[in-house]
Structures are given as C-alpha cells and as structure tokens.
C-alpha cells in the first residue's frame, strides 16, 4: 500500500520520468555542503542534499530516520516529496531500490564529492535530452 502511495504521489506531482520533467538530484551525503562525500548507505546517510538542474544546492536535510528499520521507504517518500528525479549514493539496499523504482526515481551509484557526481550527472542528462530532441 505504501509503495502504491509513492507511485501515485510521484505521478500527481509530475515527477515520473519524462521529457518535460525538470532534473532534481538527491545525494546521500556524509555532510551538509556541496563538497561532502557521497555516503556508503543511501537510506542511512547523515544528510540528503538536493540539487537543481543547474547544480545549485537547494536543500540539505538531516536524516532523522537513519536508525529506523524502515529507512528505505522513508527515504523514498522524502525524495518524492522534494521532487527528486535522480538519487546518488554509493550503495542501495533492496527496500530502497524497490521504493525508488516504484516512484520512478533513477538510481545512480557513485562515489566521491557530491558536487562532482552532480555535475557529471547533469552533463549526461543534458546530452541525453539533446540527443532525444534531435531524433
């Protein structure tokens, strides 16, 4: 039932994958700034960083649910609420994978500073959109 609610919320908010969807990137991070390293654990990261399609940090959210046994679905809900279309972390647990897939949020496994991963993803996203527009 919770998974269905995530899907419906994502669709109602217009953040299911699509050509007109604005890019919004979430990053599981060990700190609250753009140079923080990407966390090893997607659902239990100390912070969630939210970036816009220009790579600007628009929010840094402390993860208060890191110790909760349902951290995966709670993380997905938070990302849907923030309009995230792509989520970057080093590793993803199976519950979070399921919840992100159901919500239409793309997973990206990456390491290093958040800023670098975000800029790399933006470059790829722009290339894909340009290629799709040319077809």
ABEGO torsion letter per residue (X at the ends): XAAAAAAAAAAAAGABBBAABBBBBBBBBABABAABBBBABAAABABBBBBBAAGBBABBBBBAAAABAAAAAAAAAAAAAAGBABBBBABBBAAAAAAAAAAGBBBBBBBEBAAAAAAAAAAAAAAAAAAAAAX
